């Protein structure tokens, strides 16, 4: 085991830690990488993450009202969603990420510190909740899905963009790039190799397309489906809160 992997194992999940400790460590990861977060996204995905996010926004066409971009970080997805009379809030546990992302032109965006497992939002108050590359970093996935269900209005939509399992023919190349290239980029560009090693591990530990769809269904969502992007490297997941939901 490399020194980087050993340090990662000590920090994330290979020893007995409480949810609060793990949550704090994950937050420190994102505080650390905040200054170069958007640049690293471009380098790691060759800019393709921008196309994935544009696809997410297109799939949200026709959904208006109150929109929350959870784990919204620097606000790049929220800016794409802005318009059509939407009232958009960026919600993220890392204040540093949000501070790095805020721009003078973001007058219509609201910025709110909050975690997926305990959203600072009222019941049935959100028409559309999106999350991009953030759901795998929650410490209690079922609790986060329950919270998303709680804050969505009946008929509200949940749209999640996350890394997933690529097609079999692509997996060896993808694994090599993930394990060998991304941590080196993290060291060279962001001076945070351990943080990017963690991010790679978090992708591998996250449920695949079918399993995650099952968790969304189990949380009470209907119209659950997924859409692979770039041969399954990323995936869009969709769910709707039932109109007759009575567990508010």
N, C-alpha and C positions, 0 to 999 in steps of 0.2 A: 504494500500500500504506500502511495506517495505521501510526502509530508502534507501536501494540500488536502488529499483525501482524508488523512488522519485528523487534521484540524477540522475539516468539515464534519466528520463523524462525531467528534466531540461536541460540536456546536449544534448539530441538527439531527436529532432523532435516533442516534445510535447509543444513547444513554437515557436513563429515566429522567425526564424533565417534565415539569407541569406545563399545561397549556399556556399559562401566563408567561412562563420563561421562554417557551418556544415562540410565542407571539412577539415578545420583546426582541428576540434575536432576529426574527424575520424583519421586523421593523428597522432594526439597525442595518441590515443588509441594504434595504432600499434607501435609507438615509445616506449610506456610504456611496452608493452608485448614482445618486440623484444628479450630480453635476454632469455626468456623461451618459445619462440613461438614454436619451433620444438618439444620440450619436451611436451608441452601442447597438441599439435596435436596428439602425440602418446597416451597420457593418455585419451583424450576426445574420441578418436575413437578406442581405444584398438589396435592401430596400423593399422587399416583397411584403413586409408587414404593413406597409402603406396600402397596398392593393387589398390585403385581407381586411383592413379596417374600412376601406371604401366599400367593400362588399357588405360588411356588417351594416353600414349606414344605408345602403340601398335596400337591404332587407327590412329596414325600419321605416321605409316610405309609407306614408299614410297613417302613422301613429303620432298623435299630437298630445299636447297637454304637458303634464309634469314628467320630466325625464331625469333619471339619476344614472350617472356613469360611475359605477362602483369600482374601487381601486383605480380611479381615473388618473392618478399620478399627475403628470404635467399638463393634462387637459387636451391632448392631441385628438382623442376620440370625441370629446365633448364639443370641440370646435367644429368638427365635421358634422356633428348632429345638430348644431345650432341653426335656427331658422324655423320656418313654418309655424311660427307662434309658439314654439316649444319653450318651456321654462326649465332650464338645465342646471343641475347641481353636480359638481364634481365631488365625490366622496372618497376619501382615502385616509388610511391610518397614518401615513407619513406626511407630516407637515412640511418636511424638507422638500419632498417631491413636489408638493403643491406650490411652495414658495418659488422653487426653481422654474416652474412652468408658467406662473402667472405673468400676463402681459397687460400693458395699458389698454389694449383694445378689447380685453375680455370683460367689458362692463356688464354684459348680459349673463355671464356665468356666475353662479354661486359656488363658493368653495367651503366644504364642510369636512372636518376631521371626524372619522368614524370607521369602525371595523364591521366587517360583514357579519360577524357572529352577534353583534349588538348594534343594530343600525339606529342612529339618532333621528328616526323618522316616524311619523304617525302611522297607525294602521290604515290600510286602504287609501293611501295618499299619493301613489305613484302610478302613472299610466304606462311607462316604459322604463325598465331597468336593464342597463347593459353592463357588461364587465368584460374586459379584454386582457387576457394573460394575467389574471389576478386570482381566479377562483382556486387555482392549485396551491396558492400560498396561504389559504385560510387554515386555521388549526383544527377546526371542527366543521367538516364539509356539510354534514346533515343539518347542523345548527344554522349555518350560513344560508342554506337553501330554505330552511323554515323561516328565517328572517326576511328573505327576499319575498317569499310567499306572503308573509304578514303585511309588508308595506305596500305591495301591489294592490291596486284597486281591482275589484272583480272585473274580469275581462282584460286586465293588464298583461303586458307581454314581458317575458324574460328572454334576453338574447345574450348569449355567452360565446365569446371567441377565446379559444384556448388551444395550446399545443396538444397534439394527440398522437396516434400511432400511424406512421406512414405505411404505405403499401409495402409488401414483403420485398419486392425487388429493390426498393429505395432504402430500406432499413440499414443495410451495412454502410452505405455512404453517409447516411444521416448520422449514424452512431459515431463514425469516425470524426465527422465534423464537430459533433456535440462534445465528445470527450477530449479531442485533441486540439481543436482550433478555438472554440469559444473561451475556455479558461485562459488560453494564451492571449487572446484579444482582451479579455478582462484585465490581465496583468499589464499589458502594454498600453492600453488606452485609458482604462478606468482605474488602474492601480488597485484592482480588487479581484485577484484570481479566485479567492475562496468564495466570494459572493457569487461569482458566475459559475463556479463548480456547484454551488448549492442550487442555482437556478436550473442547471442541467439535470441534477438529481431529482429536483421537484417535478420535472417533466416526466421522468421515467416512473416515478411513484404514482402519478396521477392516473385515475381510471381511464381505460380506453373508451372509444366512442360509445359502444353499446352499454358498457357498465355505467358510465356517467349518465346516459339517457335514462337508464333504469333508476338511478338515484333521483333524477329530476321528477320522474313519474311517481316514485315513492313519496316525494315531498308534496304531492297533491296536484301537480300541474297536469294540464291536458294539452292536446295537440303537440305532444313532444316529438321532436324529430331532430336530425342532425344533417349537416351538409359539409362534406370534406372539402378542404381547400389545399391546393398544391399536393395532391396525391395523399392526403391525410396528415401531412406535417402539422397543419392546423385544422381546426374544425369549428364550425358554428353550431351551437345548440340552441334550440328554441323551446319555449314552453309558455302556456297561457294559464293565468289564474281563473278557475271556473267562475262563471257569473253567479252561481248559487253557493259560493264558498261561505261557510258559516262558522269558521273557526277563528274569527278575528278576536 
